[in-house]
Each structure stands twice: as C-alpha cells, then as structure tokens.
Amino acid sequence: MASTSEFKISPPLGLEEIDVSSQRAVSLYETIREDILSGRLKPNERLVVADLAERLGTSTNPVREALQMLRGEGFVVFSPNRGARVRPIDHDFVRNIYEISTLIEPALTRWFVGMATEADIAELERIQRLIEENNFVDAVLHSGLDVQFHTVVYQRHYNRHAAEIWWKHRQVLRAVTQRFPYTLARRTQVIREHRELIELVKAGEADKAAECVARHVEGSGRHILEQMRAYSAERAG
C-alpha cells in the first residue's frame, strides 16, 4: 500500500496543476493553509505579502505564488483596493460547497456509467481495496484515496468546467475534513456506498448510480457540518 509520504493527488485529466517556480512556494502554501484552517489567521484577516514574507523568513515572490495557489482553492480571496484576505471557512461556506457538489457529482456520475470500461471498473475496485485495507487508520491516506476513487469517475467528462469546480471544491473539503475524525457510522456508510456505486457502474444503472452519489455527498456534508458544530461548541466551552 502507498504510504502517506509518497502519496500524491493529481487533478483530473485536462486540469493543470498550478504552476509554481519553486518548492518554497509549495511549502509556504501548506503553511499558510494550515494557519487558515487552525484559526491562527482569522477569517477576513488581510494577508499582506511583505508581512507574511517577514514572518515566514522568505522573499515576497514565493509568498505571492502561495497566495495565488490558495486563491485557486478558495482559501484566499482578492478584492480591489484591499488585496488578499482569508476566506472564512465556516459552516455556510462548507454547506454551500456541498450543495453545489450534490448537483454536479450525480450528473458527472450518470455520464460516466454510460462510457465506463472494464479498466475503469478495475481501477475503482483497486482503489477501494486500498481504502478498506487502510480502514481510516491514516486519515491523510484515506482522504487521498477517496479523491482518487472519485477522480476515476469524473476525470474524463466533457464538461471541464464542472470537473474543475468539483476538483477545487474537493481540495478545500479535503483539507477541512482531515482535521476531524470519521465517526464509526460514517466509516461504514462510506465503504457501503463505494461498493454500491461500483456494482451500479458494472450493471450500467446510470440513474441509480447518480442517486447513490447524491446520498454519498449529502452524507459527507452532514457529517463534516456536525463535526464543525461540535468543534465550535467545544471551543466555546
């Protein structure tokens, strides 16, 4: 099984990864993203390039590149005359993403069922075996495998804009969900729904596969929103 250290997620075919000139920019991107998710950088806080460069001990160019990466994934927004600021990763933001995903993912899935090959199905089964072997022990690895599973379904869809929206939203949610544990009920549900989807793809049941994915996305949304509410309540004391 792939280890976390060697596991890399790539975007769907036809969607280019953000081009950066240095590994330093990638490292800064990861550091700033973690500061946003942890709350060290507050919602709507201004992100001044020079200040970040001084705090992080680097030059301004890799900071600019890191902020553009974060902008592409939705963690940072740019406003005229105000520059960059932290997008609030709150209940409403996450809810909105899941509501959009509930519309997009079933449509992408329905199309996939009509053109899925034996190789596609074998790849879904291979990734699912890795997911079950990991059994949620390594949260980062599970998250990456889960993205790979759904990428098989969505990556060749002719609507590249829809695939790109899914990919960008999924990267935000992937970062958020890794901060919270899966409940036992949710673990069971993920495994069951993945298996169900594979069987429906094999059977050519496009509408039922789309319904399965809709339930899958809705369940994921409810789970993370409940975890976020519990976390906020605990911090509030």
N, C-alpha and C positions, 0 to 999 in steps of 0.2 A: 504494500500500500504506500502511496506517496506520503511523505512526511510534510508537516506544515512548512518547514524551512524550504522545501523545494517546490511547493505548490504555487502555481501562478495562474491567475484568471485572465483570460484574454477576451476582448469584446467579440460579439458576433461577427461573422464574415462580412466584410464590406464596411465595417465601422472601424475607423482608425483610432488607435490609442493616441492620447495627447502627446505631441512631440515635445520633449524637453531636451535641453542641451547638456544636462549633467545629472549624475546620480544625486548630487547635492540637492537639486530641486525636488526630486522624489522624496528624499529624506525629510526636507522641510515641509513638504505637503503632508506627509504622515504625521509629523509633529504638530502642525497647526490643526489638522483634522482632529487629532486626539484632544488637543486643548479645547476645541469647539464642543466635542461630544462630552467631555468631562465637566464642562462649565467654567474652566479656567479663563476661556474667552467667552464673554457674556453675549447673550442674544442682542443683536443690533449694535454691538460694540464696533467702533471704527477700527479698521486694520490699516495702519499707516506703515507703508513699506519700510521707511527709514527706521522707525521704532522697532519693527519686527526684526530687521536685519541686525540692529544693535543688540537686541535681547538674545537673538539666536546665534550671534557671533559669526555673521556671514556678510557677504556683499548684497546689494539690493537686487541684482538681476535674478538670482535663483529664487528669491522671495517673490518677485513678480510672477515668475513661471509657476511657482507653487500656488499662488492665489488664482491664477488662471485655471489650473487643474481643479482647484476647489470650486471655482465658479462653474466649471463644466459639470460637476457632480451635484451642484445645488447647495453646497455648504456656505458659499460666499455669494453675495450679490453686489453689483456695482451700480451706483446711482450717479447721475450727473451732478457735478459740483460737490459731491460728498465722498466719492471714492468707494473703496471696498468696505463692507461691513459684514458681520456674522449674521447669517440667516437663522432665525430661531428654529431649532429642531424640536418643535413642541408637538403636542397632541394634534393640533389642527393640521400642521404640515404633514405629519405621518399619515393621518386619516385621509388627507387629500390625495396623497400618493397611492394609497391602497385603493381608493375609489377609482382612480384612473386606471390602475392595474387591473381591476375587476372588469373593466370594459375592454382593455387592449388584449390581455392574455388569452381569454377564451377565443377571440377572433383569430389570433395567431395560431392557436392550437387547432382550431377547426380546419384551417387551410393545411396545416402540417399533416393531419391524418390522411388527407387525400393524396399526398405525394410521398409519404414515409416509405423508405426502403427497408429491406431486411438488415442492412448495415446500420441504419438509424436505430432500429429497434434493438439490435445487439449492443449498440453503444449506450442506449438508455439502460439496458439490463446490466451492463458492465459498471456504469456509474452507480446504479442503485445497489449493486453488491458492495461497492466500496463504502457507500453511505451506511449500509447495515453493518458492515464489519467495524466501522468506526464507532457506530452506535452512540453518537453525540458526545463521545468522550473528549475529543478535540474539537472545540467549538469553531475555531478558525477553519480547520479542515472540513468540517461539516458544511459550513457556510459556502466554502469554495466549491465543494462537490455539488451542493444544491444548485448553485448558479450554473455549473457545467451541465447538469441534468436539464435544466430549462433552456439553456442556450441551444442544445441539440434541437429542441422543438422550434425555437424562434429564429434561429440564425439565418435561414435561407428565405425567409418570407420576402415577397416582392416589395412590400411597403417598408422601406428602410427607415422612414421617419418614425413609424410605430415601433420598430425594433430598437431604434436609438432611444426613444423615450423610455421604453422598458429597461434598457441597459443602464441608463443614467439613474433612473429611479431605484433600480435594484442595487446599485452601488451605494446609494445613500442608506437604504434599508439594511444592507449587509453590514455596514459599519455600525448602525444603531443596534441591530439585533444581537450582534456579538457581545454587547455589554450586558445582556440579560440571559439567564438560564432558560432552557426549554422545560416546561412542565412535562410530567410523565404522560399526561393526556395528549399534549401537543406532539410529543415524540411519536406516540402510537399513531396519531392521525396522519402525520407526515408520511410515515412508512406505508400505511394503508393506502393513502391517496396516490402516492407514487406508483405503487404496484397496480392499483386500479387503472391509472392512466395508461400504463404500458399495455395492459390487457385490452383496453379500449382501442388503442392505436393498432394493435395486432388485428383486432376484429373489424377495423375500418369504421368504427362508430364515432363519426366526427362530432355530432351534436352531443352525445353523451360524454365524450372526451372534453368538450368545451364546458359542459356543466360541471364536470369533475374539477377542472382547473379553476372555475369560478368559486367553487366551495373551498378549494385549496387556498386561494388568495384571500378570500373573506376570513377563513380561519386563521391564517397568518396575521392578518390585520388586527383581528380581535385580540389575538394573543399578545402582540407587541404593545398594543394600546393599554391592555390590562397591566402588563409589566411596567410600562411607563407610569401609569397612575399609581401603582403600588410603590414604585421607587420615589415618586414625588411625595406621597403621603408619609413615607418613612423619613425622608429628609426634613419634612415639615414638623416632624415629631408628634 
